[in-house]
């Protein structure tokens, strides 16, 4: 249950300047509200894109957690490797237990730093204060005392086919 509430992701093809038909309404909304990066250096653009990828990941994850009828394969459009495995298992476990998320996570990237060539570390505050996890009867299964906000570190990779969340330390700290 904790994994469902305090984990992270990444998104394929997050390019603030690109036009992309076929986006879901949440992806389209995100793209149209993203800041422009034309005045940034290429390195600054990469840092901004890494943050954007993390926010986009959470939008996809929220969509999947709120609607258990959607295919979990959509998760691979925003995550790979360890992060994909972690979040796919978390969502599968919740679905098997008959749990559904109600509400949406608010992600506020605090910092981004280049790690290696094409790899970035993003630290973000994840606010779950408006998120509930309910069983099939609508009974909340959120543990008492769950922190409303926590800070986590994520690894985001820039690939030729887009940006992906590839690592989630899953170590929540206070924001």
C-alpha positions, 0 to 999 in steps of 0.5 A: 500500500505504501508503494502505491502512495510514495513512488515515482516514474518517467515519461516517453517523449517529453519534449516541450517544443514537440507537437504530438497528436494522440496524447491523453487529455492529462498528457496534452494538458501537461504539455500545454502548461509546461514552461517554454525552454527556448531561453535555456541552454541545452544543459538547462533544457535537459534538467527541465525536461528531466523534471517534466518527465517525472511529473508526466510519469506521475500523471500516467501512474495516477491515471492507471491507479485511478482506473484499474481497467486500463492496461498497465502496459501504458506504464512502459511509455514513461518508465523502464528498468527498476522503476517500471518493475517497482511501479508495475508490481505495486499497481498489480498488487493493488488491483489484485487486492481490489484497491483503487486510488481516488485523487491525484498526486501533486509532484513538485520537482525540487532539483535536478542534476546531471549524473552521467551522460543522459542520466539525471537525478531528480528530487521531488516533493510528492504530495498525497494529501488529496489521495485516498486508497479505497477497497471495493466497498469504498472503505479507505485503506490509507494507514493512519499517520501517513505523511501528506508530503514526502521527498524522494529521489528519482533517476531519469534517463534521456534516450533517443526515443524519449525520457524515462524514469528508470530509478526510484530510491523509494526512500521517502523523507520529509519535504 
